[in-house]
Amino acid sequence: MNFSQFSQAVQSNVGRVIIGKRAVVEMLLVALLCDGHVLLEDVPGLGKTTLAKALARSIDCSFDRIQFTPDLLPSDVTGISFYNQKSQEFEFRPGPLFAQVVLADEINRATPRTQSALLEAMQERQTTVDRETHALPRPFLVIATQNPIELEGTFPLPEAQLDRFVMQLKVGYPDEAEEAEMLLRYERDEPLVALQPVAHIDDLLALQTQVRAIHVSDDLRAYLLRVVRSTREHPSVELGVSPRGTLALYRACQAFAALRGREYVIPSDVQHLAPALLTHRIHISPQTRLRGRTPQQVVAEVVGSVAVPVAE
């Protein structure tokens, strides 16, 4: 299975459940191919949980959901070591984090201590419990959600946590035609129940390896670096994009080009992906916020100010 076949098969299959969100599904596939994680920030009821389940079923991955609450403990996420009286030995009982697609629902409702339980897992694909390290399954994708409207009783994600998400997305409301189609499709049954895999885990793992062979020219690499470094030099930005963010944008551009059927990255790939990959990684100054400007506007300004390389 090549990139185009994989993209078309998964997007069409997810489209049987989630109507009209092909751009969001494509971005999730980009995150999968570059082995990253996604933060979905939007209001309740837009199908974020259904989207995560549909994606996991489409690629035949195990799925688990963690409902983050203030009383959730790190051991509830990673698992525990317990003493088995029958075997007279300590055994490790894996937590819900040991699934291939993990939905961290309302992640900002958990305390910073519990949120930090995800840091090692998201970066190193392993978790340590009682000084013993346990490898996580591959592929491994965390899809975290948070409600940007209801802030009471929440704990904002620190920069270190945000930086480990390759991209931040919004699902958005469906338009009138899409919502009407949703009513008809869900009138008699639940499409998610009958959803079958259209790709295998081995296909995805092979594509994750192949995506790194997508060509990035020297001029394009320099252009990407100028975009990222401009976020650190912008007068409205207190904290610019980290080197981890630079690498994330580079890998995402390779994955996006592959899904679009190209063997090389072009400048429009950087421009298309920059808002989703860079906005949550910058911290603008209080004065900029008081003037009504947003990180999205600053990133758009940065991307628009960097000269695009032109092929000779």
Sequence and secondary structure as in RCSB ss.txt:
>XXXX:A:sequence
MNFSQFSQAVQSNVGRVIIGKRAVVEMLLVALLCDGHVLLEDVPGLGKTTLAKALARSIDCSFDRIQFTPDLLPS
DVTGISFYNQKSQEFEFRPGPLFAQVVLADEINRATPRTQSALLEAMQERQTTVDRETHALPRPFLVIATQNPIE
LEGTFPLPEAQLDRFVMQLKVGYPDEAEEAEMLLRYERDEPLVALQPVAHIDDLLALQTQVRAIHVSDDLRAYLL
RVVRSTREHPSVELGVSPRGTLALYRACQAFAALRGREYVIPSDVQHLAPALLTHRIHISPQTRLRGRTPQQVVA
EVVGSVAVPVAE
>XXXX:A:secstr
  HHHHHHHHHHHHTTTS S HHHHHHHHHHHHTT  EEEE  TTSSHHHHHHHHHHHTT  EEEEE  TT  HH
HHHEEEEEETTTTEEEEEE GGGSSEEEEETGGGS HHHHTHHHHHHHHSEEEETTEEEE  SS EEEEEE SS 
 TT     HHHHTTSSEEE      HHHHHHHHHHTSSS TTTT   SS HHHHHHHHHHGGGSB  HHHHHHHH
HHHHHHHH TTEEE   HHHHHHHHHHHHHHHHHTT SB  HHHHHHHHHHHHGGG EE HHHHHTT  HHHHHH
HHHHHS      
